[in-house]
């Protein structure tokens, strides 16, 4: 907890907030800039003395419940709220979810990434968008959202239910991939808290796949930030790709970039796929 920075931040946020910003009347004889300490304390549901101690860098560490109320009272935006949490030594709450909407700028970036397969995937494994080379590489193994059935565009669901997805990966890698998918999903479900969509996906997977249920019960957790993946392509053979997860502004979306080591056979195969296109290499 950085008491000095916290005190300065709270004071400055209070001073720049005007009574009319929160529906109050300024009234006469207002000598201090912005909101009075008593007014902010009332809005936040705390005592003015407690707020004074925070502003004087001598208060105890606030709870997350107090921070949530204080952020609302001071009308902080998401970045300012996160800063408030960090100054008090707390982890900021999860950001807003984008759902299935992919920002136009991210779609433009996908189109510009022509040398490597790239996808936008949700934290729960929903394939939301992909570039032309990814479509060529993976064919119709997993269509991008939206689709007729919610689970059709979920990569984890496809892995545990679609034999064609399994056939695209060498048999000796199946156990590793299963654990990788489940550990990453476990981390996402925990980050989301009591999220109905996450809980429903896990229940469907548990009910439909004994293998998933077994791996899930191991309680392994690992965010898949980078890894090596092997893909058995029906036309060009075995491909070895480096998996990199890049950050996006949304908490629930990831940009996945697949690259091949320079000068490797996989790099040559990707060049061939990019030239020929998916018509000659459609997986079926």
RODO-2510 file (C-alpha; in nm, 4 decimals, decimal comma):
residues 284
     n   res          X          Y          Z
     1     x     0,0000     0,0000     0,0000
     2     x     0,1445     0,3358    -0,1079
     3     x    -0,0182     0,5668     0,1471
     4     x     0,1411     0,8880     0,0205
     5     x     0,0391     0,8357    -0,3428
     6     x    -0,3035     0,7161    -0,2358
     7     x    -0,3611     1,0248    -0,0224
     8     x    -0,2581     1,2577    -0,3040
     9     x    -0,4726     1,0749    -0,5598
    10     x    -0,7872     1,0809    -0,3459
    11     x    -0,7463     1,4502    -0,2622
    12     x    -0,6958     1,5516    -0,6248
    13     x    -0,9913     1,3431    -0,7427
    14     x    -1,2110     1,5025    -0,4749
    15     x    -1,0963     1,8559    -0,5614
    16     x    -1,1711     1,8216    -0,9308
    17     x    -1,5188     1,6763    -0,8730
    18     x    -1,7902     1,9421    -0,8588
    19     x    -2,1112     1,9104    -0,6529
    20     x    -2,3253     1,9395    -0,9651
    21     x    -2,1421     1,6363    -1,1094
    22     x    -2,3133     1,4202    -0,8479
    23     x    -2,6456     1,6018    -0,8357
    24     x    -2,5701     1,8294    -0,5390
    25     x    -2,6129     2,2049    -0,5079
    26     x    -2,2905     2,3935    -0,4498
    27     x    -2,4495     2,6482    -0,2158
    28     x    -2,2862     2,9677    -0,0826
    29     x    -1,9592     3,0124     0,1061
    30     x    -1,7825     2,7157    -0,0551
    31     x    -1,4172     2,7847     0,0190
    32     x    -1,2617     2,4554    -0,0891
    33     x    -1,2271     2,3514    -0,4538
    34     x    -1,4496     2,0694    -0,5663
    35     x    -1,6332     1,8435    -0,3242
    36     x    -1,6083     1,8656     0,0529
    37     x    -1,4694     1,5661     0,2340
    38     x    -1,7967     1,5161     0,4191
    39     x    -1,9908     1,5052     0,0899
    40     x    -1,7675     1,2395    -0,0636
    41     x    -1,7749     1,0378     0,2576
    42     x    -2,1540     1,0469     0,2569
    43     x    -2,1701     0,9307    -0,1053
    44     x    -1,9223     0,6518    -0,0322
    45     x    -2,1011     0,5364     0,2837
    46     x    -1,8003     0,5927     0,5102
    47     x    -1,7159     0,8334     0,7904
    48     x    -1,5553     1,1663     0,7123
    49     x    -1,2890     1,0847     0,9716
    50     x    -1,1915     0,7657     0,7886
    51     x    -1,1654     0,9541     0,4586
    52     x    -0,9584     1,2239     0,6287
    53     x    -0,7124     0,9627     0,7560
    54     x    -0,6768     0,8207     0,4044
    55     x    -0,6107     1,1707     0,2678
    56     x    -0,3515     1,2274     0,5391
    57     x    -0,1656     0,9042     0,4536
    58     x    -0,2303     0,7489     0,7929
    59     x    -0,5311     0,5262     0,7355
    60     x    -0,5420     0,1439     0,7353
    61     x    -0,5642    -0,0539     0,4137
    62     x    -0,9186    -0,0151     0,2759
    63     x    -1,1151    -0,3227     0,1831
    64     x    -1,2213    -0,3825    -0,1762
    65     x    -1,5799    -0,3011    -0,0741
    66     x    -1,4668     0,0422     0,0518
    67     x    -1,2671     0,1010    -0,2664
    68     x    -1,5646     0,0132    -0,4840
    69     x    -1,7815     0,2652    -0,2990
    70     x    -1,5110     0,5324    -0,3022
    71     x    -1,4486     0,4889    -0,6754
    72     x    -1,8197     0,5325    -0,7391
    73     x    -1,8425     0,8385    -0,5154
    74     x    -1,5460     1,0031    -0,6900
    75     x    -1,6874     0,9109    -1,0333
    76     x    -1,3647     0,7365    -1,1377
    77     x    -1,3377     0,5764    -1,4796
    78     x    -1,2010     0,2226    -1,5182
    79     x    -0,8353     0,3256    -1,5412
    80     x    -0,8619     0,5553    -1,2398
    81     x    -1,0438     0,2846    -1,0431
    82     x    -0,7690     0,0342    -1,1226
    83     x    -0,5081     0,2881    -1,0119
    84     x    -0,6929     0,3323    -0,6822
    85     x    -0,6903    -0,0430    -0,6213
    86     x    -0,3216    -0,0776    -0,7050
    87     x    -0,2209     0,2067    -0,4713
    88     x    -0,3919     0,0225    -0,1855
    89     x    -0,2226    -0,3088    -0,2663
    90     x    -0,5319    -0,4759    -0,4113
    91     x    -0,5755    -0,6414    -0,7466
    92     x    -0,8148    -0,4384    -0,9651
    93     x    -1,1462    -0,6007    -1,0574
    94     x    -1,1833    -0,7614    -1,3967
    95     x    -1,2478    -0,5221    -1,6811
    96     x    -1,5519    -0,5081    -1,9033
    97     x    -1,6129    -0,8005    -2,1344
    98     x    -1,6372    -0,7526    -2,5090
    99     x    -1,8306    -1,0733    -2,5718
   100     x    -1,8419    -1,1742    -2,9370
   101     x    -1,7852    -0,8203    -3,0691
   102     x    -1,4395    -0,7766    -3,2211
   103     x    -1,3247    -0,4168    -3,2584
   104     x    -1,2797    -0,2962    -3,6204
   105     x    -0,9159    -0,2107    -3,5539
   106     x    -0,8460    -0,5678    -3,4467
   107     x    -1,0154    -0,7040    -3,7580
   108     x    -0,8015    -0,4722    -3,9712
   109     x    -0,4905    -0,6019    -3,7961
   110     x    -0,5963    -0,9595    -3,8728
   111     x    -0,6264    -0,8759    -4,2411
   112     x    -0,2814    -0,7174    -4,2409
   113     x    -0,1177    -1,0229    -4,0860
   114     x    -0,0696    -1,2145    -4,4101
   115     x     0,2510    -1,4048    -4,3325
   116     x     0,1245    -1,5895    -4,0234
   117     x    -0,2036    -1,7508    -3,9187
   118     x    -0,3808    -1,5313    -3,6622
   119     x    -0,7054    -1,5637    -3,4671
   120     x    -0,9093    -1,3692    -3,2157
   121     x    -1,0265    -1,6099    -2,9467
   122     x    -1,2268    -1,5509    -2,6293
   123     x    -1,0859    -1,6530    -2,2921
   124     x    -1,3393    -1,9396    -2,2916
   125     x    -1,2129    -2,0688    -2,6270
   126     x    -1,4695    -1,9211    -2,8678
   127     x    -1,3170    -1,8533    -3,2091
   128     x    -1,4382    -1,5018    -3,2948
   129     x    -1,2377    -1,4152    -3,6073
   130     x    -0,9357    -1,5310    -3,8055
   131     x    -0,7306    -1,4200    -4,1029
   132     x    -0,7183    -1,5867    -4,4437
   133     x    -0,4092    -1,7970    -4,3707
   134     x    -0,5673    -1,9364    -4,0520
   135     x    -0,8761    -2,0325    -4,2539
   136     x    -0,6498    -2,2045    -4,5060
   137     x    -0,4557    -2,3845    -4,2352
   138     x    -0,7477    -2,5052    -4,0218
   139     x    -1,0232    -2,5252    -4,2831
   140     x    -1,3644    -2,5888    -4,1277
   141     x    -1,2380    -2,7620    -3,8137
   142     x    -1,3825    -2,4784    -3,6070
   143     x    -1,5914    -2,2012    -3,7654
   144     x    -1,5727    -1,8479    -3,6328
   145     x    -1,8679    -1,7045    -3,4402
   146     x    -2,1534    -1,6425    -3,4873
   147     x    -2,2822    -1,9887    -3,5760
   148     x    -2,5995    -2,1903    -3,5435
   149     x    -2,4943    -2,3624    -3,2225
   150     x    -2,2971    -2,1888    -2,9507
   151     x    -2,0544    -2,4760    -2,8966
   152     x    -1,9725    -2,5089    -3,2710
   153     x    -1,7203    -2,2237    -3,2602
   154     x    -1,5674    -2,3194    -2,9258
   155     x    -1,2217    -2,4706    -2,9686
   156     x    -1,2316    -2,6573    -2,6351
   157     x    -1,5689    -2,8128    -2,7188
   158     x    -1,4428    -2,9146    -3,0616
   159     x    -1,1298    -3,0714    -2,9163
   160     x    -1,3281    -3,3004    -2,6865
   161     x    -1,6127    -3,3757    -2,9294
   162     x    -1,4940    -3,3578    -3,2911
   163     x    -1,2743    -3,6503    -3,4086
   164     x    -1,1485    -3,4362    -3,6967
   165     x    -0,9936    -3,1937    -3,4494
   166     x    -0,8099    -3,4826    -3,2837
   167     x    -0,6946    -3,6127    -3,6212
   168     x    -0,5285    -3,2783    -3,6940
   169     x    -0,2877    -3,3290    -3,4027
   170     x    -0,0368    -3,6178    -3,3704
   171     x    -0,1718    -3,8865    -3,1361
   172     x     0,1219    -3,8573    -2,8969
   173     x     0,0276    -3,4916    -2,8314
   174     x    -0,3382    -3,5563    -2,7439
   175     x    -0,2961    -3,5797    -2,3670
   176     x    -0,0790    -3,2669    -2,3605
   177     x    -0,3348    -3,0715    -2,5651
   178     x    -0,6233    -3,1866    -2,3466
   179     x    -0,4471    -3,0691    -2,0321
   180     x    -0,3469    -2,7422    -2,2008
   181     x    -0,7044    -2,6612    -2,3050
   182     x    -0,8522    -2,7495    -1,9665
   183     x    -0,5888    -2,5684    -1,7578
   184     x    -0,6350    -2,2498    -1,9609
   185     x    -1,0147    -2,2751    -1,9369
   186     x    -0,9880    -2,3303    -1,5601
   187     x    -0,7933    -2,0033    -1,5262
   188     x    -1,0523    -1,8140    -1,7347
   189     x    -1,3467    -1,9491    -1,5350
   190     x    -1,1818    -1,8438    -1,2075
   191     x    -1,1088    -1,4930    -1,3410
   192     x    -1,4731    -1,4491    -1,4408
   193     x    -1,6082    -1,5493    -1,1006
   194     x    -1,9734    -1,6537    -1,0956
   195     x    -2,0199    -1,6102    -1,4697
   196     x    -2,3205    -1,7991    -1,6143
   197     x    -2,1639    -1,8469    -1,9593
   198     x    -1,8462    -1,9954    -1,8137
   199     x    -2,0328    -2,2236    -1,5751
   200     x    -2,2684    -2,3426    -1,8494
   201     x    -1,9770    -2,4261    -2,0805
   202     x    -1,8032    -2,6309    -1,8117
   203     x    -2,1247    -2,8185    -1,7308
   204     x    -2,1815    -2,9031    -2,0980
   205     x    -1,8243    -3,0215    -2,1360
   206     x    -1,8398    -3,2333    -1,8207
   207     x    -2,1687    -3,3907    -1,9258
   208     x    -2,0559    -3,4613    -2,2808
   209     x    -1,6964    -3,5761    -2,2344
   210     x    -1,5713    -3,8159    -1,9644
   211     x    -1,2164    -3,7238    -2,0648
   212     x    -1,2828    -3,3549    -2,0008
   213     x    -1,4409    -3,4361    -1,6635
   214     x    -1,1356    -3,6403    -1,5627
   215     x    -0,8878    -3,3710    -1,6636
   216     x    -1,1020    -3,0952    -1,5088
   217     x    -1,1059    -3,2764    -1,1759
   218     x    -0,7244    -3,2598    -1,1633
   219     x    -0,7630    -2,8842    -1,1008
   220     x    -0,4616    -2,7935    -1,3126
   221     x    -0,4435    -2,4252    -1,4031
   222     x    -0,2144    -2,2499    -1,6510
   223     x    -0,2781    -1,9544    -1,8808
   224     x    -0,1656    -2,0480    -2,2294
   225     x     0,0604    -1,7546    -2,3143
   226     x     0,3002    -1,9372    -2,5470
   227     x     0,3677    -2,2931    -2,6470
   228     x     0,4754    -2,5131    -2,9360
   229     x     0,1958    -2,6831    -3,1260
   230     x     0,2170    -2,9535    -3,3897
   231     x    -0,0442    -2,9804    -3,6616
   232     x    -0,0866    -3,2753    -3,8964
   233     x    -0,2035    -3,1138    -4,2197
   234     x    -0,3602    -3,3538    -4,4746
   235     x    -0,1777    -3,1948    -4,7692
   236     x     0,1628    -3,0753    -4,6493
   237     x     0,2210    -3,3032    -4,3513
   238     x     0,3481    -3,2166    -4,0054
   239     x     0,3737    -2,8484    -3,9136
   240     x     0,5465    -2,7155    -3,6011
   241     x     0,4195    -2,3740    -3,4967
   242     x     0,4980    -2,1360    -3,2128
   243     x     0,1834    -2,0195    -3,0320
   244     x     0,1911    -1,6633    -2,8959
   245     x    -0,0963    -1,4989    -2,7090
   246     x    -0,0989    -1,1203    -2,7481
   247     x    -0,2937    -0,8837    -2,5253
   248     x    -0,6047    -0,7009    -2,6451
   249     x    -0,7911    -0,4144    -2,4734
   250     x    -1,0755    -0,6496    -2,3755
   251     x    -1,0394    -0,8781    -2,0741
   252     x    -1,2074    -1,1676    -2,2523
   253     x    -1,0414    -1,1577    -2,5948
   254     x    -0,6967    -1,2660    -2,7113
   255     x    -0,5064    -1,2279    -3,0339
   256     x    -0,3381    -1,5584    -3,1156
   257     x    -0,0404    -1,5517    -3,3519
   258     x     0,1070    -1,8714    -3,4983
   259     x     0,4580    -1,8437    -3,6374
   260     x     0,7115    -2,0819    -3,7832
   261     x     1,0862    -2,0718    -3,7123
   262     x     1,2579    -1,8863    -4,0007
   263     x     1,4025    -2,1207    -4,2605
   264     x     1,2194    -2,4245    -4,1227
   265     x     1,0142    -2,6644    -4,3386
   266     x     0,7018    -2,5322    -4,1660
   267     x     0,7836    -2,1788    -4,2844
   268     x     0,8066    -2,3087    -4,6400
   269     x     0,4758    -2,4935    -4,6041
   270     x     0,3023    -2,1802    -4,4757
   271     x     0,4325    -1,9879    -4,7769
   272     x     0,2881    -2,2586    -5,0011
   273     x    -0,0497    -2,2502    -4,8263
   274     x    -0,0629    -1,8718    -4,8528
   275     x    -0,0025    -1,8857    -5,2282
   276     x    -0,2306    -2,1764    -5,3124
   277     x    -0,5210    -2,0813    -5,0825
   278     x    -0,7711    -2,2881    -4,8938
   279     x    -0,9575    -2,4216    -5,1967
   280     x    -0,6890    -2,6830    -5,2650
   281     x    -0,6314    -2,7668    -4,8982
   282     x    -0,9787    -2,7608    -4,7455
   283     x    -1,0005    -3,0052    -4,4550
   284     x    -1,2985    -3,2349    -4,4855
***
